[in-house]
């Protein structure tokens, strides 16, 4: 029989699983963070750097850049057609589970753009030529190489060509190049060391998700991974002995069995980046996001998630960095903060500024845009 938990305990477990906690003894680095979550959404590169940074206390942007430079973590499109950070060893087997359905789903759009198999293979040949031997090109440079041989990259064709080549195992994003990343050949940047059989990979997929996101439901995993329900059930059966079952709101949730003891207290307040896995990594977001706040987090339901203020595990506001030279954090609160939470907000702001400025204090202030 599963353990019944309330929302407070559910969120304590989930925050701990996601390495969002007040623990001075825990010092995970960028690789540790990505390994724990299995995959972290990274379509907004700068925000994704902070997603790692907030889970790696005391780290800086340079530390995450160094992890990318060394190839400790890699950025590509492993699932949902969206960029994620993953470990190099995990990218190929995840693609092996997700690519077929993603390509089928993109076929109509590719036809509308005039992208056929001949065009894709011509683009692959260009990539193999210009990037061979450890080469790397930023996005515009690679698109220029395609245009030079007559492959039109206008009207989003360039994006879809890069996406297709990454989805089918030719390209991935490699070392940082200034404020961007360079495209590299996957086989050179992430050598293939052998892949698990399909069922074993499904078991890894399920276990990895619930380890880094649990407690969560099987429906959450299906939404996050975009595998079929049938495949999700196969993976769950294989991972079952390493998971613990919980019940919240008459629904079954799963989490890693080795973390089912008393969870640590939830951090009082954290500043999460846009598209953070704590908010976006679930089909059902109601435990962390009140329905009345959903429009403020994803205006118009357009799929663009704002950076959030999270208090005791629940979203209570949004924030952004000002575009002027001050770099001040502009905070929009939905609910009033206690004096203790105000102090926690100042600490969270300092952590964010230190991450982006290699620990130099006092680089920016704060202004609350709207009182609740």
C-alpha positions in Angstrom: 0.0 0.0 0.0 1.4 3.4 -0.9 2.0 6.2 1.5 -0.4 9.1 1.5 1.2 12.5 1.5 -0.1 16.0 1.6 1.0 18.8 -0.8 3.6 20.2 1.6 5.4 16.8 1.8 5.0 16.2 -1.9 6.7 19.5 -2.7 9.5 18.9 -0.1 10.3 15.6 -1.8 10.2 17.2 -5.2 12.4 20.1 -4.3 14.9 17.7 -2.8 14.8 15.5 -5.9 15.5 18.5 -8.1 18.4 19.6 -5.8 16.6 22.8 -4.9 17.3 23.0 -1.2 19.1 24.8 1.6 22.1 22.5 2.2 25.5 24.0 2.8 27.1 20.5 2.7 25.8 19.6 -0.7 28.1 20.8 -3.5 26.9 19.2 -6.7 28.7 20.5 -9.9 27.1 21.0 -13.3 27.6 17.4 -14.3 26.0 16.1 -11.0 23.0 18.4 -11.5 22.3 17.3 -15.0 22.8 13.6 -14.1 20.3 13.9 -11.3 17.6 15.4 -13.5 18.5 13.3 -16.5 17.5 16.1 -18.9 17.1 19.8 -18.2 15.2 22.1 -20.6 17.7 24.5 -22.2 16.1 26.3 -25.1 16.9 29.7 -23.4 20.7 29.2 -23.0 21.3 31.9 -20.3 18.3 30.9 -18.2 19.4 27.2 -18.5 22.8 28.2 -17.1 21.1 29.5 -14.0 19.0 26.4 -13.7 22.2 24.5 -13.1 23.7 27.3 -11.0 20.9 27.5 -8.5 21.3 23.8 -7.9 25.0 24.1 -7.6 25.5 26.6 -4.7 28.6 28.8 -5.0 29.1 28.0 -8.7 29.4 30.6 -11.5 28.5 30.9 -15.2 32.2 30.2 -15.9 31.9 26.9 -14.0 29.0 25.8 -16.3 30.8 27.1 -19.4 33.8 25.0 -18.3 31.6 21.9 -18.0 30.3 22.5 -21.6 33.9 23.1 -22.8 35.1 19.8 -21.3 32.0 18.0 -22.7 30.8 17.0 -19.2 27.3 18.0 -20.3 25.9 18.4 -23.8 23.0 20.5 -25.2 20.8 19.0 -27.9 17.2 18.1 -28.8 16.7 14.7 -27.0 12.9 15.0 -26.7 9.8 17.1 -27.2 11.7 18.9 -30.1 13.2 21.1 -27.4 16.8 21.8 -26.4 17.9 20.1 -23.2 21.1 19.6 -21.2 22.0 15.9 -20.8 25.0 13.8 -20.0 26.9 12.8 -23.2 26.4 9.1 -22.3 22.6 9.5 -22.2 22.0 11.5 -25.4 22.0 8.6 -27.9 19.8 6.2 -26.1 17.3 8.9 -25.4 17.3 9.8 -29.1 16.8 6.2 -29.8 13.5 6.2 -27.9 12.2 9.6 -29.1 13.4 10.4 -32.6 11.0 8.3 -34.6 7.9 9.9 -33.1 9.4 13.4 -33.3 10.3 13.1 -36.9 6.8 11.7 -37.7 5.3 14.7 -35.9 7.4 17.2 -37.8 6.8 15.7 -41.3 3.9 18.0 -42.2 5.9 21.1 -41.2 8.9 19.8 -43.2 6.8 19.3 -46.3 5.4 22.8 -45.9 9.0 24.2 -45.8 10.0 22.2 -48.9 12.4 20.0 -46.9 12.7 16.5 -48.3 15.0 13.7 -47.7 17.4 14.8 -50.4 17.7 18.2 -48.8 18.4 16.7 -45.4 21.1 14.4 -46.8 22.7 17.2 -48.7 22.8 19.3 -45.5 24.3 16.3 -43.6 27.0 16.0 -46.2 27.8 19.7 -45.7 28.0 19.2 -41.9 30.3 16.2 -42.3 32.6 18.2 -44.5 32.8 21.5 -42.7 32.9 20.1 -39.2 35.1 17.1 -39.7 38.3 16.9 -37.6 37.1 18.8 -34.6 35.6 21.8 -36.4 32.8 23.9 -34.9 30.6 26.6 -36.3 28.1 28.9 -34.6 24.6 28.9 -36.0 25.0 31.7 -38.5 28.3 30.3 -39.8 26.8 26.9 -40.3 23.7 28.3 -42.1 26.1 30.3 -44.3 27.9 27.1 -45.3 24.5 25.6 -46.3 23.5 28.6 -48.3 26.9 28.6 -50.1 26.0 25.2 -51.7 22.5 26.3 -52.6 20.6 25.0 -49.6 18.1 27.7 -48.7 17.9 28.4 -45.0 15.3 31.1 -45.0 11.9 31.0 -43.3 12.9 28.7 -40.5 14.4 26.1 -42.9 17.8 26.6 -41.3 16.4 25.8 -37.8 14.7 22.7 -39.0 17.8 21.5 -40.9 19.9 21.8 -37.8 17.2 20.2 -35.7 16.9 17.3 -38.1 20.6 16.7 -38.2 20.8 16.8 -34.4 17.7 14.5 -34.1 19.2 11.9 -36.4 22.6 11.8 -34.6 24.9 14.0 -36.8 25.1 17.3 -34.9 24.9 18.6 -31.3 25.9 21.9 -29.6 29.5 21.7 -28.4 31.9 24.1 -26.7 30.9 27.7 -26.0 32.0 30.2 -28.6 31.7 33.7 -27.1 28.1 34.1 -26.0 27.0 31.2 -28.2 27.8 27.5 -28.7 29.4 25.9 -31.7 27.8 23.1 -33.6 30.0 20.0 -33.7 29.7 16.5 -35.1 28.1 14.2 -32.5 30.4 11.3 -33.2 33.5 13.4 -32.6 32.2 15.3 -29.6 30.4 12.3 -27.9 31.9 9.0 -29.1 29.5 6.1 -29.2 30.3 3.6 -26.5 27.4 1.3 -27.1 23.7 1.6 -26.3 21.3 -0.4 -24.2 18.5 -2.5 -25.6 15.2 -0.8 -26.0 13.5 -2.1 -22.9 16.5 -1.4 -20.8 16.6 2.1 -22.1 12.9 2.5 -21.3 13.7 1.4 -17.7 16.5 4.0 -17.5 14.2 6.7 -18.9 11.5 6.1 -16.3 14.0 5.7 -13.4 15.9 8.8 -14.4 12.8 10.9 -14.6 11.4 9.9 -11.3 14.8 10.2 -9.6 15.2 13.8 -10.6 11.5 14.9 -10.7 9.6 12.7 -8.3 7.2 12.4 -6.8 5.5 12.6 -10.2 2.8 10.6 -12.0 3.2 8.3 -15.0 1.2 10.8 -17.0 3.8 13.4 -16.1 6.5 11.2 -17.4 4.6 10.5 -20.7 4.1 14.3 -21.2 7.8 15.0 -20.4 9.3 12.3 -22.5 6.6 12.0 -25.2 7.0 8.2 -25.3 3.8 6.2 -25.6 1.8 5.1 -22.6 2.6 1.5 -23.5 6.3 2.2 -23.5 6.1 4.2 -20.2 4.4 1.2 -18.6 7.2 -1.1 -19.8 9.8 1.2 -18.3 7.9 1.5 -15.1 7.7 -2.3 -14.7 11.5 -2.5 -15.2 12.3 0.4 -12.8 9.6 -0.5 -10.2 11.9 -2.1 -7.6 13.9 1.1 -7.4 10.9 3.3 -6.9 8.5 4.1 -4.1 4.8 4.7 -4.6 3.0 7.6 -3.0 -0.6 8.8 -3.0 -1.5 12.5 -3.2 -5.0 13.7 -4.0 -6.1 10.1 -4.7 -3.5 9.9 -7.5 -0.4 7.6 -7.6 3.0 9.2 -7.6 6.4 7.7 -8.0 9.8 8.7 -6.6 13.3 7.1 -6.1 13.1 4.5 -3.3 16.4 5.5 -1.8 15.1 9.0 -1.1 11.8 8.1 0.6 12.8 9.0 4.2 11.9 12.3 5.7 12.5 15.0 3.2 14.5 18.1 4.1 12.5 21.3 4.7 11.7 23.3 1.6 13.8 26.3 1.0 11.9 29.4 2.0 12.3 31.2 -1.3 14.2 30.6 -4.6 14.4 32.4 -7.9 13.9 29.9 -10.7 14.8 30.6 -14.3 12.4 30.6 -17.1 11.5 27.1 -18.3 12.8 25.5 -15.1 12.2 21.8 -14.7 10.5 22.4 -11.4 7.6 24.1 -13.1 7.7 22.8 -16.7 8.7 19.2 -16.1 5.1 17.9 -15.3 1.9 17.6 -17.2 0.0 18.6 -14.0 1.5 21.7 -12.5 -1.3 22.5 -10.0 0.7 21.3 -6.9 3.2 24.1 -7.6 1.2 26.6 -9.6 -2.2 27.9 -8.7 -4.6 28.0 -11.7 -5.2 31.8 -11.2 -1.5 32.4 -11.7 -1.0 30.3 -14.8 -1.6 33.2 -17.2 1.0 35.3 -15.5 3.6 32.5 -15.9 2.7 31.5 -19.4 0.9 34.5 -21.0 -1.7 33.5 -23.4 -0.7 29.8 -23.1 2.0 30.5 -25.7 4.5 28.0 -24.2 7.0 30.7 -23.1 7.5 30.2 -19.4 8.6 33.2 -17.3 11.2 33.1 -14.5 9.4 32.5 -11.2 9.6 33.3 -7.5 8.9 30.1 -5.5 8.1 30.3 -1.8 7.8 27.0 0.2 7.6 25.1 -3.1 4.8 27.2 -4.7 5.0 29.9 -7.4 4.2 33.3 -5.9 5.6 35.7 -8.5 7.8 36.3 -11.6 11.1 38.1 -12.0 13.4 39.3 -14.7 16.7 41.1 -15.1 16.5 44.7 -16.3 17.9 45.5 -19.7 19.8 48.5 -18.5 23.4 48.5 -17.2 22.3 48.1 -13.6 21.2 44.5 -14.2 18.6 45.0 -11.4 16.2 42.2 -10.7 12.6 43.3 -11.3 10.2 41.2 -9.2 6.4 41.0 -9.6 4.8 39.3 -6.6 1.4 37.8 -6.5 1.3 37.4 -2.8 2.9 39.4 0.1 6.1 38.2 1.6 6.8 37.9 5.3 9.8 39.7 6.8 11.7 36.3 6.8 10.8 35.8 3.1 12.0 39.3 2.2 15.4 38.4 3.7 15.3 35.1 1.8 14.6 37.1 -1.4 17.7 39.3 -0.8 19.8 36.1 -0.4 18.4 34.6 -3.5 19.1 37.8 -5.5 22.7 37.8 -4.2 23.1 34.2 -5.2 21.9 35.0 -8.7 24.1 38.0 -9.1 27.1 36.2 -7.7 26.5 33.4 -10.2 26.6 35.9 -13.1 29.4 38.1 -11.8 31.8 35.5 -10.4 30.9 36.3 -6.8 31.2 40.1 -6.9 28.6 41.4 -4.4 26.6 44.5 -4.8 26.3 44.5 -8.6 22.6 45.1 -8.7 19.6 46.1 -6.7 16.0 45.1 -6.6 12.7 46.8 -7.3 9.3 45.2 -6.8 7.2 46.0 -9.8 3.8 45.2 -8.2 2.6 44.6 -4.7 0.0 41.8 -4.4 
